[in-house]
Structures are given as structure tokens and as C-alpha cells.
């Protein structure tokens, strides 16, 4: 089975970051730091600019994915808080946070809800893709797909193999 990853909506992510970043606060994200979704009682969105940031499933501390490219996290937590996953900086990261109330107001002001929906659709598609890689397949297929995915990551970022 040839499983292809979803297409990353880079222009959408860049647009969301461009609007939110001027209003966001830098976060001191040192290596191995776990991030919480709340700051002073308010849900936060995180703007990831540079480094390595992992998504960890809270129930069993399973590493779900590690991200190396700029991204926006926390939209789902803003709309439907579950606290089922958390973020962890793998190395010192360039990261910012913004209160969900302010982010939501900026989404309305700049008519960005279509972009927000596109980002959420990408996240959903990526979870389905990840499940397709590991569920209901023979061991050979699971290992093969992971190796092919690692090669694709290394082609995009030659330094990615350093941390494997």
C-alpha cells in the first residue's frame, strides 16, 4: 500500500503566523521543556518558528510527531479543549504564545477562519495518515513506511538525521 502524507498548507500557515506574531509573546523554550496549554488561566496558541517541537500524547507519553518547520499549534485546544496532547521542545526553540481570545479576535478581524479550517483539516488528515502508516498492516509495511517517511524528511532537511 502506497500511503502519501497530506499536503502541508504552507501559505495558510505563513498567513496565520504573519497575523498573530506581532501580538504574541516569546516563550523561553529550552531543550526538553514541556509546554502547557494554559497561561494565567487562559488557553494559549503556540507559534513555532524554529527548532524541533514534538507532540506528545498525554495518556501514555507517546511521541506522536516531531515538527521542524514553522507551524501554529493550539487551534483545536482553543475550540474544543481536551488536553489530550502536549508540546515538548526537543532542542532550544524559537516559540511564541498568544491568548486564544486575542487570536480568535484577530482571526475574525482579518477574515482568517477559512485558513484556520484549512489548518485543522491538515491536522486531521495528518492523524489519519499516521494511523494508516501503523494500523492494520503487516509489520513489514509499517517498518517500510516509517523508513520511507524518514528518507523524505531527510531530503527536506539534511540535518534531520543528526537527531535520529
DAKA-V98452 format. One record per helix or strand. SS is the DSSP state (helix for helix, strand for strand). FROM is the first residue (numbers start at 1). TO is the last residue. Records with the same first field share a line. If there is no record, write none. Layout:
SS: FROM-TO  FROM-TO
This chain:
helix: 10-21  75-79  100-109  113-134  139-156  160-163
strand: 25-29  34-35  38-39  42-50  53-57  62-67  71-73  85-89  93-99
